[in-house]
Amino acid sequence: MADDTGAHRALPEIEVAPARHRRGPLRPERMQPVRSRVSGAGLARLFQAGDLAGLAIASVVATRMMSLPQAMWLGAPLIAIALLVATGAYAMSGRERTRRRFGRLLIAAAAAGGGAGTLCGLLDPAFPALGCAAWAAAAAAALSITHLAWGLVVAHLRRRGLLTPNVIIVGGTAAAQRLIRRALRTRDVNILGVFDDRRDRVGPEVAGVPVLGKTADLIGHRVLPYVDRIVVTVPRKASARIAELLERLAPIPNPISLLLDDVDDETEARAVSRIADFSLMHVAGPAERSAFLLAKRTLDLTLSILGLILLAPLMAAVALAIRLDSPGPVFFRQRRHGYMNEEFLVWKFRSMRLETSDYAAARQVSAGDERITRVGRFIRRTSLDELPQIFNIISGEMSIVGPRPHAIGMLSGGAEASKLVETYAHRHRIKPGLTGWAAVNGSRGPVDTAEAVRHRVALDLEYVERQSFWLDIAIILRTAPCLLGDSEAVR
């Protein structure tokens, strides 16, 4: 597990009261980190479930009016939902006209009622023809009500910055200007700023969006935890420039897209559409990952809340022992990097004497470290010092399984650990964890050499590539035996 190194300082805010020209026309009023963003695919599934419930109620109403058979009120809602999914009703694009959106609902209701009614008519010649019209009318009313509600929910989430993707552009080219103008028209994507090495030629802004610095300034920039995607816009023939930019941006964990300039209008339009045309179903990345992320978050909340209840007496006993053993606070908090380089305060039980706590991350823990208290040795050896991170998991800053969060500026062998491996920040593509693949494979405690850092990062990136719900379960089951069976590790 991790050590008590890190700076105990307040977290920086993203431009608390910036000048308007520094915000630009496409920056939301409230900046939300990527980890707080609502899953578009999950939200769409929730809307589908709500529509199905509304159609079920409509079926009950129509059945009471017309005595419809069971096949009608069971089959028609499923047909309607299938039609709505097939016609993109859950994309919730801000550009779609209201007339078209609700026209689609009426057509789906009528088609589902007619299709199910035809089937019922074949099975029962006495089926009332007006039953189709009654069900379609009730279904259309139900869908109109639910989709009015969904529209209000989506609008509210977009206003709060929880749904609309945030983008950074590298390169103030003509293609970048066209992308910005499209975003201004559609409002389907927020462009937070532009980075360009030719700032003296580009000027302070591109199509109204502020130029925040050069490409080198983007690495480690405080805006990165809020960015869903980085778009690199370069001339098509500048292959050397493309390779150079991608190499320089390699340390950044955020996804990167390439938008080539100087291509024909049709090709560029398709490329811009892929980048800027975010439907609700694709706001948070591939839809197939949303089920895993939901299952992972459910597991986190279930185990952490249950653990907090069961371990509360033990945590109280540890807190009391710390207070009796040495003066100072019970808890130790330090700044660490989380998802997409977001800075957060991690919670631990204090295991060092207050006057020797290394808030600057200048020295990692070693065997027989004189800074550790008597109680500190016991809680570190048993990893009880990590239990307060349950609060970080409940708040969503951490997960139960993931790469261990390292202190910001942590030194390893006299060098900053994050500078020793080019892909170091790629371990931040997922939330940090209380335990992880590295921990159950022997990489626990301090990483005080360059080789130890490389080994830890390699294991972390292996987990990033392999992550799955069942792998998380396996890691959780392996954690306790690994900790109890490893008395030699420095912790």
C-alpha positions as CSV (number, residue, x, y, z in Angstrom):
1,M,0.0,0.0,0.0
2,A,1.0,3.7,-0.2
3,D,3.1,5.8,2.1
4,D,2.5,9.1,3.9
5,T,4.2,11.4,1.3
6,G,2.5,14.4,-0.3
7,A,1.8,18.1,0.1
8,H,-0.9,19.1,2.5
9,R,-2.3,22.1,0.6
10,A,-5.6,23.2,-0.7
11,L,-6.6,22.0,-4.1
12,P,-6.4,24.6,-6.9
13,E,-9.5,25.8,-8.5
14,I,-10.0,26.2,-12.3
15,E,-10.0,29.9,-13.0
16,V,-12.1,31.0,-10.0
17,A,-13.2,34.3,-11.5
18,P,-11.5,34.5,-14.9
19,A,-11.8,37.4,-17.3
20,R,-14.5,36.7,-19.9
21,H,-12.0,36.6,-22.8
22,R,-10.1,33.9,-21.0
23,R,-13.2,31.8,-20.7
24,G,-14.3,32.0,-24.3
25,P,-17.8,31.4,-25.6
26,L,-17.8,27.6,-25.3
27,R,-16.6,27.1,-21.7
28,P,-19.4,26.1,-19.3
29,E,-20.2,28.2,-16.2
30,R,-19.4,25.2,-14.0
31,M,-16.4,23.1,-14.8
32,Q,-16.9,19.4,-13.8
33,P,-14.1,16.9,-13.8
34,V,-14.4,14.0,-16.2
35,R,-15.0,11.5,-13.4
36,S,-18.1,13.4,-12.5
37,R,-19.5,13.4,-16.0
38,V,-22.8,11.5,-16.5
39,S,-22.6,8.4,-18.7
40,G,-24.7,9.2,-21.8
41,A,-25.2,5.5,-22.6
42,G,-26.3,4.8,-19.1
43,L,-28.7,7.8,-19.2
44,A,-30.1,6.6,-22.5
45,R,-30.8,3.2,-21.0
46,L,-32.5,4.9,-18.0
47,F,-34.7,6.8,-20.4
48,Q,-35.6,3.6,-22.3
49,A,-36.6,2.0,-19.0
50,G,-38.7,5.0,-18.2
51,D,-40.4,4.9,-21.6
52,L,-41.1,1.2,-21.1
53,A,-42.8,1.9,-17.8
54,G,-44.8,4.7,-19.4
55,L,-45.9,2.4,-22.2
56,A,-46.9,-0.3,-19.7
57,I,-49.2,2.3,-17.9
58,A,-50.6,3.3,-21.3
59,S,-51.3,-0.4,-22.0
60,V,-53.2,-0.7,-18.7
61,V,-55.3,2.3,-19.6
62,A,-56.0,1.1,-23.1
63,T,-56.8,-2.4,-21.9
64,R,-59.4,-1.1,-19.5
65,M,-61.0,1.0,-22.2
66,M,-61.0,-1.7,-25.0
67,S,-60.5,-5.0,-23.2
68,L,-57.3,-5.7,-25.2
69,P,-55.7,-9.2,-25.1
70,Q,-52.5,-9.8,-23.2
71,A,-50.4,-10.2,-26.4
72,M,-51.3,-6.6,-27.2
73,W,-50.3,-4.8,-24.0
74,L,-47.2,-7.0,-23.6
75,G,-45.9,-6.9,-27.2
76,A,-46.8,-3.3,-28.3
77,P,-44.5,-1.6,-25.7
78,L,-41.5,-3.7,-26.7
79,I,-42.1,-3.0,-30.4
80,A,-42.3,0.7,-29.7
81,I,-39.1,0.7,-27.7
82,A,-37.3,-1.2,-30.5
83,L,-38.5,1.3,-33.0
84,L,-37.4,4.3,-30.9
85,V,-33.9,2.8,-30.4
86,A,-33.6,2.0,-34.1
87,T,-34.6,5.5,-35.2
88,G,-32.2,7.2,-32.8
89,A,-34.8,8.7,-30.4
90,Y,-32.3,8.5,-27.5
91,A,-29.5,10.4,-29.1
92,M,-31.1,13.6,-27.6
93,S,-29.3,15.9,-30.0
94,G,-29.7,19.5,-29.2
95,R,-30.0,20.3,-32.9
96,E,-33.0,18.1,-33.6
97,R,-36.2,20.1,-34.1
98,T,-39.0,19.5,-31.6
99,R,-41.4,18.8,-34.4
100,R,-39.2,15.9,-35.7
101,R,-38.6,14.5,-32.3
102,F,-42.2,14.3,-31.3
103,G,-43.2,13.2,-34.8
104,R,-40.9,10.2,-34.3
105,L,-42.7,9.4,-31.1
106,L,-46.1,9.5,-32.8
107,I,-44.9,7.3,-35.6
108,A,-43.4,4.7,-33.2
109,A,-46.6,4.6,-31.2
110,A,-48.8,4.2,-34.3
111,A,-46.5,1.6,-35.8
112,A,-46.3,-0.4,-32.6
113,G,-50.0,-0.3,-32.1
114,G,-50.7,-1.3,-35.7
115,G,-48.1,-4.1,-35.7
116,A,-49.2,-5.6,-32.5
117,G,-52.9,-5.1,-33.4
118,T,-52.4,-6.9,-36.7
119,L,-50.8,-9.9,-35.0
120,C,-53.6,-10.0,-32.4
121,G,-56.2,-9.8,-35.3
122,L,-54.6,-12.8,-36.9
123,L,-54.8,-14.8,-33.7
124,D,-58.3,-13.6,-32.8
125,P,-60.7,-12.5,-35.5
126,A,-62.9,-10.8,-32.9
127,F,-60.1,-8.4,-31.9
128,P,-61.5,-4.8,-31.9
129,A,-59.9,-2.7,-34.6
130,L,-60.4,0.4,-32.4
131,G,-58.0,-1.3,-29.9
132,C,-55.0,-0.4,-32.0
133,A,-56.1,3.3,-32.1
134,A,-56.8,3.4,-28.4
135,W,-53.4,1.9,-27.5
136,A,-51.6,4.2,-30.0
137,A,-53.2,7.3,-28.5
138,A,-52.4,6.3,-25.0
139,A,-48.8,5.3,-26.0
140,A,-48.3,8.6,-27.8
141,A,-49.5,10.6,-24.8
142,A,-47.2,8.6,-22.5
143,L,-44.1,9.0,-24.7
144,S,-44.8,12.7,-25.1
145,I,-44.8,13.1,-21.3
146,T,-41.7,11.0,-20.7
147,H,-39.7,12.7,-23.5
148,L,-40.6,16.2,-22.2
149,A,-39.2,15.0,-18.9
150,W,-36.0,13.6,-20.6
151,G,-35.5,16.8,-22.5
152,L,-35.6,18.8,-19.2
153,V,-33.2,16.4,-17.6
154,V,-30.7,16.6,-20.5
155,A,-30.9,20.4,-20.6
156,H,-30.3,20.6,-16.8
157,L,-27.3,18.2,-16.9
158,R,-25.8,20.2,-19.9
159,R,-26.2,23.5,-18.0
160,R,-24.3,22.0,-15.0
161,G,-21.5,20.8,-17.3
162,L,-22.2,17.1,-16.5
163,L,-23.1,15.9,-19.9
164,T,-21.6,18.0,-22.7
165,P,-18.1,16.8,-23.6
166,N,-15.1,19.2,-23.1
167,V,-12.5,19.4,-25.8
168,I,-9.1,21.1,-26.2
169,I,-7.7,21.9,-29.6
170,V,-4.0,21.7,-30.4
171,G,-3.2,23.8,-33.5
172,G,-5.0,27.0,-34.5
173,T,-5.6,26.0,-38.2
174,A,-8.5,26.7,-40.5
175,A,-9.9,23.3,-39.6
176,A,-9.8,24.3,-36.0
177,Q,-11.8,27.4,-36.8
178,R,-14.4,25.4,-38.6
179,L,-14.7,23.0,-35.7
180,I,-15.2,25.9,-33.3
181,R,-17.8,27.5,-35.5
182,R,-19.7,24.2,-35.8
183,A,-19.6,23.9,-32.0
184,L,-20.9,27.4,-31.6
185,R,-23.9,26.5,-33.8
186,T,-24.7,23.1,-32.3
187,R,-23.5,23.5,-28.7
188,D,-23.0,19.7,-28.6
189,V,-19.4,20.1,-27.4
190,N,-17.5,22.6,-25.2
191,I,-14.2,23.8,-26.6
192,L,-12.2,25.0,-23.6
193,G,-9.2,26.5,-25.3
194,V,-6.5,26.2,-28.0
195,F,-2.8,25.4,-27.6
196,D,-0.5,26.4,-30.4
197,D,3.3,26.9,-30.7
198,R,2.8,29.8,-33.1
199,R,1.0,32.0,-30.7
200,D,2.5,35.2,-32.1
201,R,0.9,34.3,-35.5
202,V,-2.3,32.8,-34.2
203,G,-3.1,35.6,-31.8
204,P,-4.8,35.5,-28.4
205,E,-7.8,33.7,-29.7
206,V,-9.1,31.4,-32.5
207,A,-12.7,32.1,-33.6
208,G,-13.3,33.5,-30.1
209,V,-11.8,30.6,-28.2
210,P,-8.8,31.7,-26.1
211,V,-5.3,30.4,-26.9
212,L,-4.1,29.1,-23.5
213,G,-0.5,28.5,-24.3
214,K,2.0,26.5,-26.4
215,T,1.8,22.7,-26.8
216,A,4.4,22.2,-24.0
217,D,2.1,24.1,-21.6
218,L,-0.7,21.5,-22.1
219,I,1.3,18.7,-20.4
220,G,0.4,19.0,-16.7
221,H,-2.1,21.8,-17.3
222,R,-4.7,22.2,-14.7
223,V,-7.5,22.0,-17.3
224,L,-6.7,18.4,-18.2
225,P,-8.9,16.7,-15.5
226,Y,-11.9,18.5,-17.2
227,V,-11.1,17.4,-20.8
228,D,-12.8,14.5,-22.5
229,R,-10.7,14.7,-25.7
230,I,-7.8,16.5,-27.2
231,V,-8.1,17.3,-30.9
232,V,-4.9,17.9,-32.9
233,T,-5.5,19.9,-36.1
234,V,-2.6,20.0,-38.5
235,P,-2.1,20.3,-42.3
236,R,-2.3,16.9,-44.0
237,K,1.1,17.1,-45.6
238,A,2.9,17.9,-42.4
239,S,3.7,14.3,-41.5
240,A,6.8,15.2,-39.5
241,R,4.8,17.8,-37.5
242,I,2.1,15.2,-36.8
243,A,4.6,12.7,-35.5
244,E,6.3,15.3,-33.4
245,L,3.0,16.5,-31.8
246,L,1.8,13.0,-31.0
247,E,5.2,12.2,-29.5
248,R,5.1,15.3,-27.3
249,L,1.5,14.6,-26.2
250,A,2.3,11.0,-25.4
251,P,2.5,11.6,-21.6
252,I,-1.0,12.9,-21.5
253,P,-3.7,10.4,-20.4
254,N,-6.6,12.1,-22.2
255,P,-7.8,10.5,-25.5
256,I,-6.4,12.2,-28.7
257,S,-8.1,12.7,-32.1
258,L,-6.5,13.9,-35.3
259,L,-8.2,16.4,-37.5
260,L,-6.3,16.9,-40.8
261,D,-6.5,20.3,-42.5
262,D,-6.3,20.9,-46.3
263,V,-8.5,17.9,-47.2
264,D,-11.5,18.0,-49.4
265,D,-14.7,19.4,-47.9
266,E,-16.6,16.1,-47.7
267,T,-13.8,14.3,-46.0
268,E,-13.3,17.1,-43.5
269,A,-17.0,17.3,-42.8
270,R,-17.1,13.6,-41.9
271,A,-14.0,14.0,-39.6
272,V,-15.5,17.1,-37.9
273,S,-18.8,15.2,-37.5
274,R,-17.1,12.3,-35.8
275,I,-15.4,14.7,-33.3
276,A,-18.2,17.2,-32.7
277,D,-21.4,15.4,-33.3
278,F,-21.8,13.9,-29.9
279,S,-25.1,12.1,-29.4
280,L,-26.3,11.2,-25.9
281,M,-25.4,7.6,-26.5
282,H,-21.7,8.4,-27.1
283,V,-21.0,11.2,-24.6
284,A,-18.9,9.1,-22.3
285,G,-17.1,6.9,-24.7
286,P,-17.9,3.4,-26.1
287,A,-21.4,2.3,-25.0
288,E,-20.2,-1.2,-24.3
289,R,-18.0,0.1,-21.3
290,S,-21.0,1.7,-19.5
291,A,-22.2,-1.6,-18.1
292,F,-18.8,-2.3,-16.7
293,L,-18.4,1.2,-15.2
294,L,-21.9,0.9,-13.6
295,A,-21.1,-2.5,-12.2
296,K,-17.7,-1.2,-10.9
297,R,-19.3,1.8,-9.2
298,T,-22.0,-0.4,-7.7
299,L,-19.4,-2.7,-6.3
300,D,-17.4,0.2,-4.9
301,L,-20.4,1.7,-3.1
302,T,-21.7,-1.6,-1.9
303,L,-18.4,-2.8,-0.4
304,S,-17.3,0.6,0.9
305,I,-20.6,1.4,2.7
306,L,-20.8,-2.1,4.1
307,G,-17.1,-1.9,5.1
308,L,-17.6,1.4,6.8
309,I,-20.5,0.0,8.9
310,L,-18.6,-3.2,9.9
311,L,-15.2,-1.6,10.4
312,A,-16.5,1.5,12.3
313,P,-15.6,0.1,15.7
314,L,-12.1,-0.9,14.5
315,M,-11.6,2.5,12.9
316,A,-12.6,4.2,16.2
317,A,-10.2,2.1,18.1
318,V,-7.3,3.0,15.7
319,A,-8.2,6.7,16.0
320,L,-8.2,6.5,19.8
321,A,-4.8,4.7,19.8
322,I,-3.3,7.3,17.5
323,R,-4.5,10.1,19.8
324,L,-3.0,8.4,22.9
325,D,0.2,7.5,21.2
326,S,1.4,10.9,19.9
327,P,0.1,14.5,19.7
328,G,-1.5,15.6,16.5
329,P,-4.5,14.9,14.3
330,V,-5.9,11.4,13.8
331,F,-6.0,11.8,10.0
332,F,-3.4,12.5,7.5
333,R,-4.4,14.1,4.2
334,Q,-2.3,14.6,1.1
335,R,-2.7,15.7,-2.5
336,R,-2.5,12.9,-5.0
337,H,-3.3,12.5,-8.7
338,G,-6.5,10.8,-9.6
339,Y,-8.6,10.2,-12.8
340,M,-7.3,12.2,-15.7
341,N,-4.7,13.9,-13.5
342,E,-7.3,15.4,-11.2
343,E,-5.9,16.4,-7.9
344,F,-7.7,15.3,-4.8
345,L,-7.0,14.9,-1.0
346,V,-6.5,11.3,0.0
347,W,-7.4,10.3,3.6
348,K,-5.2,8.1,5.8
349,F,-4.7,7.4,9.5
350,R,-1.6,9.4,10.6
351,S,1.3,7.0,11.2
352,M,4.2,9.5,11.5
353,R,5.1,11.9,14.2
354,L,3.5,15.2,13.3
355,E,6.8,17.2,13.3
356,T,8.4,14.7,10.9
357,S,5.6,14.3,8.4
358,D,7.0,14.7,4.9
359,Y,4.3,16.8,3.2
360,A,6.7,17.7,0.3
361,A,7.1,14.1,-0.8
362,A,10.9,14.4,-0.5
363,R,11.5,11.1,1.3
364,Q,9.7,7.8,1.1
365,V,9.3,5.4,4.0
366,S,12.2,3.0,4.6
367,A,12.7,0.0,6.9
368,G,13.0,1.1,10.5
369,D,12.0,4.6,9.6
370,E,12.4,6.7,12.8
371,R,9.6,9.0,11.8
372,I,6.9,6.3,12.3
373,T,5.2,6.1,15.6
374,R,4.6,2.9,17.6
375,V,0.9,2.7,16.6
376,G,2.0,3.8,13.1
377,R,4.2,0.7,12.6
378,F,1.3,-1.6,13.5
379,I,-1.3,0.1,11.3
380,R,1.1,0.3,8.4
381,R,2.1,-3.3,8.7
382,T,-1.6,-4.3,8.7
383,S,-2.6,-1.6,6.2
384,L,-5.2,-0.3,8.6
385,D,-3.8,3.2,7.9
386,E,-5.5,3.0,4.5
387,L,-9.1,2.4,5.8
388,P,-10.1,6.1,5.8
389,Q,-9.8,6.0,2.0
390,I,-13.3,4.4,2.2
391,F,-14.5,8.0,2.2
392,N,-12.6,8.7,-1.0
393,I,-14.3,5.7,-2.6
394,I,-17.8,6.7,-1.5
395,S,-17.2,10.3,-2.8
396,G,-16.2,8.8,-6.2
397,E,-12.6,10.1,-6.2
398,M,-11.2,6.5,-5.9
399,S,-12.3,3.0,-6.6
400,I,-11.7,-0.2,-4.6
401,V,-9.5,-1.6,-7.4
402,G,-7.2,0.6,-9.5
403,P,-3.6,1.9,-9.6
404,R,-2.5,3.2,-6.2
405,P,-2.5,7.0,-6.2
406,H,1.0,8.5,-5.8
407,A,1.8,11.7,-4.0
408,I,2.2,14.7,-6.3
409,G,5.8,15.4,-6.9
410,M,6.9,12.1,-5.2
411,L,10.7,11.6,-5.5
412,S,12.2,8.2,-6.3
413,G,16.0,8.0,-6.1
414,G,16.2,11.8,-6.1
415,A,14.1,12.2,-9.3
416,E,10.4,13.0,-9.6
417,A,8.7,9.6,-10.3
418,S,6.4,11.0,-12.9
419,K,9.4,12.0,-15.0
420,L,11.0,8.6,-15.0
421,V,8.4,6.9,-17.3
422,E,7.0,8.7,-20.3
423,T,3.6,6.9,-20.0
424,Y,3.4,7.4,-16.3
425,A,0.2,9.5,-16.5
426,H,-1.6,6.8,-18.5
427,R,-2.2,5.0,-15.2
428,H,-4.6,7.9,-14.5
429,R,-6.9,6.8,-17.3
430,I,-9.0,5.1,-14.6
431,K,-9.7,6.0,-11.0
432,P,-7.0,5.1,-8.5
433,G,-7.7,2.3,-6.1
434,L,-7.4,1.1,-2.5
435,T,-5.8,-2.0,-3.9
436,G,-4.8,-3.0,-7.4
437,W,-3.1,-5.4,-9.9
438,A,0.3,-4.1,-8.9
439,A,-0.4,-4.6,-5.2
440,V,-1.3,-8.3,-5.6
441,N,1.7,-8.8,-7.9
442,G,4.3,-7.8,-5.4
443,S,4.6,-4.0,-6.0
444,R,3.5,-2.6,-2.7
445,G,4.8,0.2,-0.5
446,P,7.3,2.8,-1.5
447,V,8.8,2.9,-5.0
448,D,12.2,4.4,-4.2
449,T,14.2,3.5,-7.3
450,A,13.7,4.2,-11.0
451,E,13.3,0.5,-11.7
452,A,10.6,0.2,-9.0
453,V,8.7,3.0,-10.6
454,R,8.9,1.4,-14.1
455,H,7.8,-1.9,-12.7
456,R,4.8,-0.3,-10.8
457,V,3.7,1.7,-13.9
458,A,4.0,-1.4,-16.2
459,L,1.7,-3.4,-13.9
460,D,-0.7,-0.5,-13.6
461,L,-0.9,-0.1,-17.4
462,E,-1.5,-3.8,-17.7
463,Y,-4.5,-3.5,-15.5
464,V,-5.7,-0.4,-17.5
465,E,-5.7,-2.6,-20.6
466,R,-7.2,-5.7,-19.0
467,Q,-9.7,-4.2,-16.6
468,S,-13.0,-6.0,-16.1
469,F,-15.5,-6.7,-13.4
470,W,-14.3,-10.2,-12.8
471,L,-10.6,-9.1,-12.7
472,D,-11.6,-6.7,-10.0
473,I,-13.3,-9.5,-8.0
474,A,-10.2,-11.6,-8.4
475,I,-7.9,-8.7,-7.2
476,I,-10.1,-8.1,-4.2
477,L,-10.0,-11.8,-3.2
478,R,-6.2,-11.9,-3.6
479,T,-5.6,-8.7,-1.6
480,A,-5.9,-10.0,2.0
481,P,-3.8,-13.1,1.4
482,C,-1.1,-11.0,-0.3
483,L,-1.0,-8.5,2.6
484,L,-1.0,-11.1,5.4
485,G,1.5,-13.3,3.6
486,D,4.0,-10.5,2.9
487,S,5.7,-9.5,6.2
488,E,8.9,-8.3,4.5
489,A,7.4,-5.5,2.5
490,V,8.1,-2.0,3.8
491,R,4.8,-0.3,4.5
